[in-house]
């Protein structure tokens, strides 16, 4: 169960440190919203070569050497024959160790089992067939990046919509909603957060503690890009440079939403740079 009681306070202002006593809102969110499995489609031709050999070759990821799956049509070839035969060949090959394989409407789909692992799919026989296979990468591999403590995190509201329990650093100001601030599971000072070996972030696929409602009169320390940030500053969330920090720069950045208020001026972060105390009421 995610920690929900953060009643202890500390004089030092570490990023992600919660300040204040009383009721607050903290929920567990997975740092996996950017994960994507590399996906390729193999579309068979409407007209098929008679007695033609069709193959695909896959390299990349953890595949030690190219894996080739092939099928040879008969003397009166049809698209259905080729699609079924090539699909069976792929499923029977070692590619099934790396991909989920499916087919619909003469399109064979290979979806990598592991996120953030890229592959290259080619057809060696396209050089010899008259009617060729069409190979398309439909989803590029990607993986979540680490989320440092004390950064704003967001959920996507368009395209690949994040689930309720997913969040990520804001890489765009468009079609996102602010989920809250990623906080230290315990106070940073308790995690030995001074120094290069500090535990100061959530790795990809970690479960993050995200605060969306601070205690009355309290707040959470958020990283900022300047020591001049004040409660009166018109502030934004950085979506371009140092993602998720508070900034006074407006260009292509996300305005602080209703329910987010700077309550204390920026102060020095013990690990370098600055932090600012922010009150949240986002739920």
Protein Blocks (a to p, Z undefined) as FASTA:
>chain_A
ZZfbdfbccfbdcehiacdedjddddddddfklgccddddddddfbdcehiacddddeej
jbfbdcdddddddfbdcfklmmmmmmmmmmmmmklmmbccddeehiacdddfbghiacdd
ddfklmmmmbdcddddfbdcdddddddehiacdddfehjaddfkbccddfbfghiacfbj
cddfbafklnopgcjkbcfbdcehiacdddfbdcehiacddddfbfkbcfklccdddfkl
mghiacfbfghpacddehiacfbdcdddfkgpjdddddddfZZ
